[in-house]
Amino acid sequence: SKIKKSLFKFALQGLLYIGFNTLAVCIKDKIIGDIKKTKYFSIMGDEASDISNKEQMSIVIRYLTEDMTIKEKFLEFVHCDEGTSGAALANKIEKAVTGLINCFFVLFYRILSAS
């Protein structure tokens, strides 16, 4: 029936959402692990308009590995709903970095809990 199909579709979308979020946390955990091993890193933001003329910024972290290789890792796209002034873009970058730091503390707590 239509109701069963709708429920199945809704459940499947929920599972995909949970799966993608879990994957994103695992990837950020890996990036955090890499950054913890390095002395040098930087954060880059690049603002551009998408096809619908909404301004968005990609946030990338760049770091030096233990074997002196430069790595760049994409963190996320953020919508520039507060505008594109320097302060607004800095605020978006700060929120992304804070999210990464929060992810680090969650990982650290998991490690401590497992001990």
ZINOR-V661805 format. One record per residue. N is the residue number from 0. RES is the residue in three letters. OMEGA is omega as a letter, one per 20 degrees, with the letter a starting at -180 (NA if undefined). Layout:
N RES OMEGA
N RES OMEGA
This chain:
0 SER a
1 LYS a
2 ILE r
3 LYS r
4 LYS r
5 SER r
6 LEU r
7 PHE r
8 LYS r
9 PHE a
10 ALA r
11 LEU r
12 GLN r
13 GLY r
14 LEU r
15 LEU r
16 TYR r
17 ILE r
18 GLY r
19 PHE r
20 ASN r
21 THR r
22 LEU r
23 ALA r
24 VAL r
25 CYS r
26 ILE r
27 LYS r
28 ASP r
29 LYS r
30 ILE r
31 ILE r
32 GLY r
33 ASP a
34 ILE r
35 LYS a
36 LYS a
37 THR r
38 LYS a
39 TYR r
40 PHE r
41 SER r
42 ILE a
43 MET r
44 GLY r
45 ASP a
46 GLU r
47 ALA r
48 SER r
49 ASP a
50 ILE r
51 SER r
52 ASN r
53 LYS a
54 GLU r
55 GLN a
56 MET r
57 SER r
58 ILE a
59 VAL r
60 ILE a
61 ARG a
62 TYR a
63 LEU a
64 THR a
65 GLU r
66 ASP r
67 MET r
68 THR r
69 ILE r
70 LYS r
71 GLU a
72 LYS r
73 PHE r
74 LEU a
75 GLU r
76 PHE r
77 VAL r
78 HIS a
79 CYS a
80 ASP r
81 GLU a
82 GLY a
83 THR r
84 SER r
85 GLY a
86 ALA a
87 ALA r
88 LEU r
89 ALA r
90 ASN r
91 LYS r
92 ILE r
93 GLU r
94 LYS r
95 ALA r
96 VAL r
97 THR r
98 GLY r
99 LEU r
100 ILE r
101 ASN r
102 CYS r
103 PHE a
104 PHE r
105 VAL r
106 LEU r
107 PHE r
108 TYR r
109 ARG a
110 ILE r
111 LEU a
112 SER a
113 ALA a
114 SER NA
